[in-house]
Amino acid sequence: MRVPDEKLAEVWDRGWTVVEGFVDPETLADARKALWKLYPTPETFFARPERYQEYTISQFAGVRPFPYPTWSLNRLTVYPDLIDAAERFLGSDDIEIYKAELWAKYAGAINYDQPYHFDFPNHSLVAPRADGVHIQMTTFILLSDVTEADSPTKMVPLEHTRDLPYFPIAHPQSAFADREVAATGPAGSLIIYRTDVLHRGSDFTQPNRSRFVMMVDLQQRGWRWNGKMSWPGAALNPDIGDAMIAMTPRERDLYGWPPPGSDYWNEQTLRDVALRYPGIDLKPYGA
Ligand SMILES: O=C(O)CCC(=O)C(=O)O
């Protein structure tokens, strides 16, 4: 669904928003099914948790970066209503995806509590501009229901932190306990938040619960001090080919491809890119 303007305004004013019913039911069901190519289902995990020691090592052990072995997950990163929301929030259509990751958490694997922190320190080399110039749009697409018990992200409304400098970047859990708000929502919800909103990951409060989210972060292209992941650096992943072949030119552009009309494209590059991605349709680029 189209993200209403009021929801985007809420991100500017309060620091985050939750848009329920964002992903259409068919795309959501396909994505959920595809998760089990990468992760144990909750039923499998909780039947024999001792088999999944890797999830006990770090809170981040369930993070899997783009690309994925199925279009059902890859296409979520370029979901048209997400891109539309990003263009409106960022005030430009010259935008790029600078992070795309899945994150699975299983209750009891590890304590997922975090101190309050800002996300900008590993999304930028400098500090955010408090007036929102050069703002980045960070998101969670919920692929499972997230209630108070399911490790929701706890957000501190911007009104409580406006006078805080951005350093130190972390504050203890006691600092804002009475002002935090849990970002909850059913599967298919979109959470949009700013990199300068103080927030924290929280632990599950009931056993046998799990949380699955897709995180896609976007920014205006050209702010070289901001970013996180390098797509050329991920391009030896064998799943990149299927992802790039399935995408439209606009979707590839979000990952940094030269667009149709770029002076990159000539007879030689059309030939060699076709060799790299067998079956790709390069007609929009002049093939
Ligand atoms: O998983 C969450 O709910 C939030 C995690 C987070 O804020 C982080 O790792 O920076």
PDBQT file of the ligand as one rigid body, heavy atoms in Angstrom, charges set to zero:
ROOT
HETATM    1  O1  LIG A 301      16.439  -5.374  16.118  1.00  0.00    +0.000 OA
HETATM    2  C1  LIG A 301      15.991  -4.317  16.561  1.00  0.00    +0.000 C 
HETATM    3  O2  LIG A 301      14.821  -4.208  16.942  1.00  0.00    +0.000 OA
HETATM    4  C2  LIG A 301      16.834  -3.083  16.615  1.00  0.00    +0.000 C 
HETATM    5  C3  LIG A 301      18.265  -3.405  16.414  1.00  0.00    +0.000 C 
HETATM    6  C4  LIG A 301      19.140  -2.217  16.423  1.00  0.00    +0.000 C 
HETATM    7  O3  LIG A 301      18.738  -1.130  16.707  1.00  0.00    +0.000 OA
HETATM    8  C5  LIG A 301      20.556  -2.348  16.051  1.00  0.00    +0.000 C 
HETATM    9  O4  LIG A 301      21.101  -3.450  16.031  1.00  0.00    +0.000 OA
HETATM   10  O5  LIG A 301      21.180  -1.301  15.759  1.00  0.00    +0.000 OA
ENDROOT
TORSDOF 0
